[in-house]
Amino acid sequence: MGRFDETTTTDEVLEGIDLRGKRIVITGSSSGLGEESARALSSRGASITMAARNAEKNAAAAERIRARVPGADLELRELDLADLASVRAFAKQLLADHLRIDVLMNNAGVMVCPYGTTADGFEMQLGTNHIGHFLLTNLLAPALLAADSARVVVLSSGAHGICGVDYDDPMFERRDYHPWDAYGQSKTANALFALELDRRLAGRSVNAYAVHPGMIMTELARHMTAEVMAQMTERVREDSDAGGSDDGPTTGLTFKPLEAGAATQVWAATAPELAEHGGQYLADCQLGIEGGDVRGRGVLAHARDPESARRLWTASEGWVGERFDP
């Protein structure tokens, strides 16, 4: 399990892997980690469904991929995770066109944005990063279950270390809104969702994984103003002053190139050695370390709590207005 590390690239992860005949759905495919994942996976023969909110940007990303991977099998579809009607329409059409999905990569997201709400009234970061993907994954479950062995890759983040899920006021209706708290809550929700989804589906040959890609400057960081960046740097400094961890760096912020940033989610989607590690939190193309430094491979207890994961599932069913027992 230790053959890769934080410098490993997507192409290195996929060396020797044949994905011909596999259908992989990637949300947030129009740039950044989603685009790089689509490029790398299509280069090994996978058929990719590129799902994004902006059709024009998605088409431009597809052209860039085809320039590097001639003959890439790319299917472009529109999906707005901040609108549950869009999620339902997308899933309905996808299921009509594809009986089987081998990998669902829940890559799309928003980060440290000013306060706002989705079309359905949810706080924007929780609504987009978790609730939209929760509904999408459950609606696509029949196609995942139809595959011989399917995987769901859920993008989390070391930012889960900021806080857990506030079940008393998840939408910031009574407490003061802080963009980092909202982001941290959504990233904890992503990790808990992967944990509970795997518990429910692993016995039926569907595994789920939570992934921390590391720090990468992509369009996700478009709200990273100088003030917001200063707040993040101060959080890092506070962690360092508190003693940090022996499991990774405790000072500073290290950014990865895109090819290394997308490597862990591509590894989660394809690595044979992960078959026995469903539900795990992954970082730097390795298994996470419980209690370790969240800027590296560390994952904190509140993001691995089975009781909280079950509670989040029930709350999420209430938010989307639909029960799921896949």
C-alpha positions as CSV (number, residue, x, y, z in Angstrom):
1,M,0.0,0.0,0.0
2,G,3.0,2.3,0.4
3,R,4.1,2.4,-3.3
4,F,2.7,5.9,-3.8
5,D,3.0,9.2,-2.0
6,E,2.1,12.9,-2.1
7,T,4.2,13.4,-5.3
8,T,2.5,10.6,-7.3
9,T,0.7,11.7,-10.4
10,T,-2.5,10.5,-12.1
11,D,-0.6,8.8,-14.9
12,E,1.7,7.0,-12.4
13,V,-1.4,5.7,-10.5
14,L,-2.9,4.3,-13.7
15,E,0.2,2.7,-15.1
16,G,-0.7,-0.8,-16.3
17,I,-4.5,-0.4,-15.7
18,D,-6.9,-1.1,-18.5
19,L,-10.3,0.7,-18.1
20,R,-11.8,-0.2,-21.5
21,G,-15.5,-1.0,-21.0
22,K,-15.8,1.1,-17.8
23,R,-18.3,3.9,-17.4
24,I,-17.1,6.7,-15.1
25,V,-19.2,9.7,-14.1
26,I,-17.3,12.7,-12.8
27,T,-19.0,15.8,-11.4
28,G,-17.3,19.2,-11.7
29,S,-15.5,18.0,-14.8
30,S,-15.1,21.5,-16.4
31,S,-11.8,22.4,-14.8
32,G,-9.3,21.5,-12.2
33,L,-9.3,18.0,-10.5
34,G,-12.4,16.9,-12.4
35,E,-10.9,17.7,-15.8
36,E,-7.5,16.1,-14.9
37,S,-9.3,13.0,-13.6
38,A,-11.3,12.7,-16.8
39,R,-8.2,13.1,-18.9
40,A,-6.2,10.5,-17.1
41,L,-9.0,7.9,-16.9
42,S,-10.0,8.4,-20.5
43,S,-6.3,7.8,-21.5
44,R,-6.7,4.3,-20.1
45,G,-9.8,3.6,-22.2
46,A,-12.6,4.5,-19.8
47,S,-15.9,6.1,-21.1
48,I,-16.3,9.3,-19.2
49,T,-19.5,11.2,-18.4
50,M,-18.4,14.8,-17.8
51,A,-21.1,16.5,-15.6
52,A,-20.9,20.2,-15.0
53,R,-23.0,23.2,-14.4
54,N,-21.5,25.3,-17.1
55,A,-21.9,23.6,-20.5
56,E,-19.6,26.0,-22.3
57,K,-16.7,25.4,-19.9
58,N,-17.4,21.7,-19.9
59,A,-17.1,21.6,-23.7
60,A,-13.9,23.6,-23.5
61,A,-12.5,21.1,-21.0
62,A,-13.5,18.2,-23.3
63,E,-11.6,19.8,-26.2
64,R,-8.5,20.2,-24.1
65,I,-8.7,16.5,-23.1
66,R,-9.2,15.3,-26.7
67,A,-6.2,17.3,-27.8
68,R,-4.1,15.2,-25.3
69,V,-6.1,12.0,-25.6
70,P,-7.2,11.6,-29.3
71,G,-10.3,9.4,-29.5
72,A,-11.2,10.0,-25.8
73,D,-14.8,8.7,-25.2
74,L,-16.4,11.7,-23.5
75,E,-20.0,12.4,-22.9
76,L,-21.0,15.9,-21.8
77,R,-24.0,16.6,-19.6
78,E,-25.3,19.5,-17.5
79,L,-25.7,19.2,-13.8
80,D,-26.3,21.8,-11.1
81,L,-25.8,20.3,-7.7
82,A,-27.2,23.4,-6.0
83,D,-30.6,22.6,-7.5
84,L,-32.2,19.2,-6.6
85,A,-34.5,19.4,-9.7
86,S,-31.4,19.5,-11.8
87,V,-29.9,16.5,-9.9
88,R,-33.1,14.5,-10.4
89,A,-33.4,15.3,-14.1
90,F,-29.7,14.5,-14.7
91,A,-30.0,11.1,-12.9
92,K,-33.2,10.2,-14.7
93,Q,-31.6,10.7,-18.1
94,L,-28.4,9.1,-17.2
95,L,-30.1,5.9,-16.0
96,A,-32.2,5.9,-19.2
97,D,-29.0,5.9,-21.2
98,H,-26.7,3.7,-19.1
99,L,-27.7,0.6,-17.3
100,R,-24.3,0.3,-15.5
101,I,-22.0,2.8,-13.8
102,D,-18.6,1.5,-12.7
103,V,-17.4,4.7,-10.9
104,L,-19.1,7.8,-9.6
105,M,-16.6,10.5,-8.7
106,N,-18.3,13.2,-6.6
107,N,-15.7,15.8,-7.4
108,A,-17.7,19.1,-7.7
109,G,-17.8,21.6,-4.9
110,V,-17.7,25.2,-3.7
111,M,-15.3,26.6,-1.2
112,V,-15.3,29.3,1.4
113,C,-17.9,31.3,-0.5
114,P,-19.9,34.2,1.0
115,Y,-23.2,33.2,2.6
116,G,-25.8,32.1,0.1
117,T,-28.4,29.4,-0.3
118,T,-29.1,26.8,-3.0
119,A,-32.3,26.7,-5.1
120,D,-33.8,24.6,-2.4
121,G,-32.8,26.9,0.5
122,F,-29.8,25.0,1.9
123,E,-26.6,26.8,2.9
124,M,-24.6,26.8,-0.3
125,Q,-21.5,24.8,0.8
126,L,-23.4,22.0,2.6
127,G,-26.1,22.0,-0.1
128,T,-23.7,21.7,-3.0
129,N,-20.8,19.7,-1.6
130,H,-22.9,17.2,0.3
131,I,-26.7,17.3,-0.2
132,G,-26.6,17.5,-4.0
133,H,-24.2,14.6,-4.1
134,F,-26.1,12.6,-1.5
135,L,-29.2,12.7,-3.7
136,L,-27.3,12.1,-6.9
137,T,-25.5,9.0,-5.5
138,N,-28.6,7.5,-4.2
139,L,-30.6,8.1,-7.5
140,L,-27.7,6.4,-9.4
141,A,-27.4,3.5,-7.0
142,P,-29.3,1.1,-9.4
143,A,-26.6,1.6,-12.0
144,L,-23.8,1.2,-9.5
145,L,-25.3,-2.0,-8.2
146,A,-25.6,-3.3,-11.7
147,A,-21.8,-3.1,-12.2
148,D,-19.7,-6.1,-11.3
149,S,-17.8,-4.0,-8.7
150,A,-18.5,-0.3,-8.5
151,R,-16.9,2.6,-6.5
152,V,-18.1,5.9,-5.3
153,V,-15.3,8.5,-4.7
154,V,-16.3,11.4,-2.5
155,L,-14.1,14.5,-2.4
156,S,-13.5,15.5,1.2
157,S,-10.7,17.7,2.5
158,G,-8.3,18.1,5.4
159,A,-10.6,21.1,6.2
160,H,-12.9,18.5,7.9
161,G,-10.6,19.2,10.8
162,I,-12.1,22.7,11.3
163,C,-15.4,21.3,12.7
164,G,-17.9,18.5,12.6
165,V,-21.6,18.7,11.4
166,D,-23.7,21.0,13.6
167,Y,-27.0,19.0,13.6
168,D,-28.7,21.7,15.6
169,D,-28.1,24.5,13.1
170,P,-26.5,23.0,9.9
171,M,-27.8,25.8,7.7
172,F,-26.5,28.7,9.8
173,E,-30.0,30.0,10.5
174,R,-29.2,31.0,14.1
175,R,-25.4,31.0,14.4
176,D,-23.1,33.4,12.8
177,Y,-21.9,32.4,9.3
178,H,-18.2,31.9,8.8
179,P,-17.1,30.6,5.3
180,W,-14.4,28.3,6.8
181,D,-16.8,26.7,9.3
182,A,-19.3,26.1,6.6
183,Y,-16.7,24.5,4.4
184,G,-15.3,22.4,7.2
185,Q,-18.8,21.2,8.0
186,S,-19.4,20.2,4.4
187,K,-16.1,18.3,4.2
188,T,-16.8,16.4,7.3
189,A,-20.2,15.5,5.8
190,N,-18.5,14.2,2.7
191,A,-16.3,11.9,4.8
192,L,-19.2,10.7,6.9
193,F,-21.3,10.1,3.8
194,A,-18.6,7.8,2.3
195,L,-18.4,5.9,5.5
196,E,-22.2,5.2,5.7
197,L,-22.6,4.6,2.0
198,D,-19.9,1.9,2.2
199,R,-21.5,0.3,5.2
200,R,-24.8,0.1,3.3
201,L,-23.5,-1.1,-0.1
202,A,-20.2,-2.9,0.5
203,G,-22.0,-6.3,0.8
204,R,-23.4,-5.7,-2.7
205,S,-20.0,-4.9,-4.3
206,V,-20.1,-1.2,-4.1
207,N,-17.4,0.6,-2.1
208,A,-17.1,4.2,-1.2
209,Y,-14.0,6.3,-0.3
210,A,-13.5,9.8,1.0
211,V,-10.5,11.6,-0.5
212,H,-8.4,14.5,0.6
213,P,-6.6,15.7,-2.6
214,G,-4.3,18.1,-0.8
215,M,-3.9,21.8,-1.5
216,I,-4.2,22.7,-5.2
217,M,-5.0,26.1,-6.6
218,T,-7.9,25.5,-8.9
219,E,-11.2,27.4,-9.7
220,L,-12.5,26.0,-6.5
221,A,-10.4,28.6,-4.7
222,R,-12.0,31.6,-6.6
223,H,-13.3,32.9,-3.3
224,M,-9.9,32.8,-1.6
225,T,-9.4,36.5,-1.1
226,A,-6.4,37.8,0.7
227,E,-8.5,38.0,3.9
228,V,-9.7,34.4,3.6
229,M,-6.2,33.2,2.8
230,A,-4.9,35.0,5.9
231,Q,-7.6,33.3,8.0
232,M,-6.5,29.9,6.7
233,T,-2.8,30.7,7.4
234,E,-3.7,31.8,10.9
235,R,-5.5,28.5,11.5
236,V,-2.4,26.6,10.4
237,R,-0.3,28.7,12.7
238,E,-2.6,28.0,15.6
239,D,-2.5,24.3,14.9
240,S,1.3,24.5,14.9
241,D,1.5,26.4,18.2
242,A,-0.8,23.8,19.7
243,G,1.8,21.1,19.0
244,G,0.5,19.6,15.7
245,S,1.2,16.0,15.0
246,D,4.1,13.6,14.3
247,D,2.4,12.3,11.2
248,G,3.1,15.1,8.8
249,P,4.1,18.8,8.4
250,T,2.8,21.1,11.1
251,T,3.8,24.5,9.6
252,G,3.1,26.2,6.3
253,L,0.9,25.3,3.4
254,T,2.2,23.1,0.6
255,F,0.5,23.1,-2.7
256,K,0.5,20.2,-5.2
257,P,0.5,20.4,-9.0
258,L,-2.8,19.4,-10.5
259,E,-1.5,15.9,-11.7
260,A,-0.6,15.0,-8.1
261,G,-3.7,16.6,-6.6
262,A,-6.0,14.5,-8.7
263,A,-4.0,11.3,-8.2
264,T,-5.6,10.2,-4.9
265,Q,-9.2,10.3,-6.4
266,V,-8.0,8.4,-9.5
267,W,-6.3,5.9,-7.2
268,A,-9.5,5.5,-5.2
269,A,-11.4,4.9,-8.4
270,T,-9.2,2.2,-9.8
271,A,-6.6,0.7,-7.4
272,P,-7.1,-3.1,-6.9
273,E,-5.4,-2.9,-3.5
274,L,-8.3,-0.8,-2.1
275,A,-10.9,-3.5,-2.6
276,E,-10.6,-4.5,1.0
277,H,-10.6,-0.9,2.4
278,G,-14.0,0.4,1.6
279,G,-15.2,3.4,3.6
280,Q,-11.7,4.6,4.2
281,Y,-10.4,8.2,4.2
282,L,-7.5,8.5,1.7
283,A,-4.8,11.1,1.1
284,D,-1.5,11.2,-0.7
285,C,-2.5,8.0,-2.5
286,Q,-2.4,6.1,0.8
287,L,-4.8,5.2,3.6
288,G,-5.5,8.0,6.1
289,I,-4.1,8.1,9.6
290,E,-6.7,8.5,12.3
291,G,-5.7,11.3,14.6
292,G,-2.9,12.5,12.3
293,D,-2.2,15.9,10.8
294,V,-5.2,16.8,8.7
295,R,-2.9,18.7,6.2
296,G,-1.4,15.4,5.4
297,R,-3.0,11.9,5.8
298,G,-4.7,12.6,9.1
299,V,-8.4,12.2,9.7
300,L,-10.1,13.2,12.9
301,A,-12.5,11.1,14.9
302,H,-15.6,13.2,14.2
303,A,-15.2,12.4,10.5
304,R,-15.0,8.7,11.2
305,D,-17.8,8.3,13.7
306,P,-20.3,5.6,12.5
307,E,-23.1,7.0,14.7
308,S,-22.7,10.5,13.3
309,A,-22.6,9.0,9.8
310,R,-25.9,7.3,10.3
311,R,-27.4,10.5,11.8
312,L,-26.2,12.5,8.8
313,W,-27.8,10.0,6.4
314,T,-31.2,10.4,8.2
315,A,-30.9,14.2,8.2
316,S,-30.0,14.1,4.5
317,E,-33.0,12.1,3.6
318,G,-35.1,14.7,5.3
319,W,-33.4,17.5,3.4
320,V,-34.0,15.9,0.0
321,G,-37.5,14.6,1.0
322,E,-36.8,11.0,0.0
323,R,-36.0,7.8,1.9
324,F,-33.2,5.6,0.6
325,D,-32.4,2.1,1.6
326,P,-30.1,0.8,-1.1
